[in-house]
Amino acid sequence: MATRVPYRRLPIDQTDVVYDYGPDSQVRDLVPAGETVELRIDDSVIYPGTSRRVWVHVPASHHLGEPANLMVFNDGWWYLDPDGDVRAGVVLDNLVHADEIPVTIGVFVDPGVFEDRDEPDERKNRNTEYDAFDDRYVTFLLDEVLPLVTARWAVSDDPERWGICGGSSGGDGAFTAAWLRPDRFRRVVAFVSSFAQMPGGNPYPDLVPDVPRKPLTVFLQAGHRDLGWDEPEMNWLAENLRTTAALVEAGYDVRLVLGDGGHSANHGGVVLPDALRWVWRTRSRGADGERES
């Protein structure tokens, strides 16, 4: 049976497009709120001198004896804030309560800061962590963050049940983490990723076709008016499209949603409920690779 999509006029003026949030991004009176626990990491081995906050959001229906899915969200509080652009904790509560995704614990990780530095730009370690094409960030998650979670809450050890989400540079970090460690992360949600500003350039359009296909499910969102959208270089839109094309041509389980907005978390936040439903959908395996069931 065909899926029918209601007609909606496209905006003619794309200079300031803002998307409205759906009901899954709103707090509902009849949906029990999950528990959010704040942690601090002040003694990082991977990123010496940095400190950061981490929030663990546990849906109300999680039972300690039943291992949950796990989803890491980069830019922690920005993605957790119930009044912000993404509202991921609210979304998790609503979707888990409605049994539309498995019980999923959200781990919201702030980028590191250097508390002893006065210059605001020098305090931030965000781009170093998220934009780099190396395994430092995913190793940091696996060795320094997630053991704090798995020691306290029951989490599945199955990499098919681990995902990671981020936007802008956080989208780079999410994709790279799963790309380098698909033995741990296999579900990726990346919004308006900043592939264009990765040091040395975006590696993925050339890299994806040259290596055996990895067992990843990837949801990408891009903005038609993202940074440099009509420029020959440093074009955020074009690099997202090139990365998507490489994944599609290589046979990956990938979905792209292209919006009319710019470099903003708004559209990604609006589509987050659908992105989570899509990446956590049940898939069957066949001889020719993974397919949706």
N, C-alpha and C positions, 0 to 999 in steps of 0.2 A: 504494500500500500504506500502510495506517495505521501511524503510529508509536505503539507501545504503551508506556505509562509504568507502571512497577510501583507498586502501591498502597503508600502510606505514611500512617500515622495523623497527623493534625494535632495539634500540641500544644494542650492545653487551657489551660495556664497560660503566658501570653506575657510574664511579667515578666522572664525572663532566658533567652531562646532563643539557643543557640549552635549553629552548623552545623559538621558535620565536613567536613574537606577530602577531596577525591577524589584519585586517583592522579596526576592531571596536575599537582597542586600539591606533589608530593613529589619529592625528588631521586632519580633512578634510576641505578643502577650502570652500565647499558649505554648511557646517553645522555650524549654528551660535553658537558661544560659550556662555555658560551660564554665569550668574553673580556669582561671589564668594565674599562673605562678611566675613571678619574676626572679631571674637568676642574674648573677654577675660573673664575668670572667676577667680577672685582673692580672693574670700571670701567664699569658699566652706564650707557648714555646715557638709556634710557627710565626707569629707576629709579635716579637719582643717589644715591650714598652707600651703596647696598646691595652685598652680596657674597653669593655662593652657590656651592654645589657642584652639579655635573652629572655623572651617570654614563651612559656609553654602553655598552650591552650588545649584543654582536655574537654571534649564534649560530655554533656551530662550523662549520656547513655554508655560511656566507656566503663567497662567492668575490669577490674585488675586481672582477673583470670583469663580474659579474652584478648589476645594480642590485637592491637589496632594498626591501621595504616599510619604512615608518617609522612608529613609534608613540611619541608623546610621553606620558609619565606625569607628571602633577603630583604634588607632595609626594614628590619623587624617592626618597630612601632609604627612606622609609616604605613605598613600593610595591615597591622592589627587594629589601629585606631578606629573605633566604631563610628566616629564622625568624620573620618578621612575619605580619601578617594577610593580605597580598595575594600576596607571593612571585612577582612578575611575571616576574623573570628566569628562575626555575625553570620557570614555565609556558611562557614563550617557547621555552626549550630543548626541553621535552618535545613541544610541539605542532609545532614546526618539524622536529624529528627524525622525528616520526611522519608528516610530510607532511600534517598536518591544517590548517595555515595556511601561507601563503607565507613564505619567509625574511623575517624582520622584525627590524630593528634597533630596540631599545628605547632611548629617550632619557629619562632620569629626572632631572627638574629640581626641585631644592629651591626653595622660596620664598625670597625675599631676606631678609637680616637687615642691620640697621644695627649694625656692630661697635662704633661709638663711643658707643653708648647703654647706660646701666647698667640702666634699668628693663626687666625682661623683656618686658612687653607692648609697650613702645615699640620694642624691637629687631625685632619681627616685622613684615614687610611682606606677610604672607600674604593677609589679607583685602583689603587694597588691591589686590593683584594679581588675586585670583581672583573676588571678588564684584562687581567693577565692571562695569557694562554699557558698556564702551568698548573700543577696539581697542589699548590700550596693551600688554596682556599678549601678545596674538597677534603684535603687531609686535615685541615683545621676542624672542619665540621665533624669528620669521622673520629678524630682522636681527642678533640678537646670539648666539643659541644654535645654531641649526641650521646656519649657515655653518661652524661649527667641526666639525660632524659630516660634512657633505657634502664638505668639503675633504679628509677623511681616508678616508672609506669610500664605496663606490659605493651611492648611494641613488637610487631612481626619482624622477623629477620629476613623475610623474603624480599629480594630487591624489586620484584614486581609490585610490591606494596609500599615502596618508598618513592617519593617524588620531591621536586624542588621547583620553586617559583620565584620570579623576580622581574623587575622592570628596569629599562634603561641600562645602565651598567650592571645592575642586578640581574637583568636578563642575560647579559654576557656570562656572569658568574654562574647562573643556574644552568645554562646550556653547557658551559665548559665542565662544570662539575659532573654532569651526567655523561658527557662525551668521554671524559677521561676515566670515570669510574662507573661504568654501566653494571658492574658487579654489585653496586650498592644502590644507585639511583637510576630508575628507568622511566619515570614519568616527569615530563618537563612542561612547565608553563612559563612563557617568556613574553613580556609585553614591551613594545617599542624598544627592542634591544639596541644597544649602542655598539653593534659590531664594527661600525665605521671607525671608532676611536680606539680599537684594541691596538696596543703597541705592535708595530710591524704590520698592521693591517688585518683585515678580516681573513682568518685562515680557512674558514669552512667551505666556501664555494669550490676551492681547489682540493681540499682535503677529503671532503665527504665521498666523492666518487672513487678515491684512490685506496680506500681501506674497506675490509669486509663490513657488511652492514651490521650495525650494533642493535641490540634489542631495546630500542627506545621508542616511546610514544611522545610526540612533540606537538604542543599547541603554541602557535605563534600569533601575536597580534601586532599589527603595524598601523601607523597613521599616514594617510596620504599627504599630509602637510607636516610630516616630521622634519627634523632639522636638515637643511640642505637638500630638500626634496627635488629641487630643479637645478642642482649643481652637478658638475661633472666629477667632483671629488668630495670626500667627506659627506656622502649622501646617506643619511640614516635609513630612509625608505628603500633606496636601491639595494643596500647591503642586506636588509631583511628579505627583500624579494629574491636576491641571489642565493641566500642561504636556504630559503624555502625551496627554490627551484632545484638546488643540488640535492636536497633531501627527497623531494618528490621523484626526481629522476633516478635516485638510488633505491627507490622502493620503500622508503621509510613510512611508518605510520604517523602521518603528519597532517595537521590542519592549520590553515592560515585564515585569520579574520582581519580584513583590511577595513579600517575606519576612515572617516573624513577629517579627523582632528589632527592635532599636532603632537609635539613631544610632551605628552601629559599622561598621568596615571588614570585619568577619568574613564576613557573607553575600556582600558584593561580592567579597571575595577568593575565596570558595568557587566562585562562579559565573564568575569571570574566564575560565577556560578555555573555557567555553561561550560567553561573550560574545565572545571573540576569534574563535572558530570562526564565530559568527553574523555578525559585522560583516565578516569577510573572505571570506564565502562568495561564490561566483560569482553575478553577477546578469546578466540579459539586459535589453536596452533595447527598448522598443516605442514605438509612437506615443502611447500613453497614459501614458508615463512608465516608470520603472524597475520591473522585477519580478524576483523571485527565479527563477533558472533551476533 
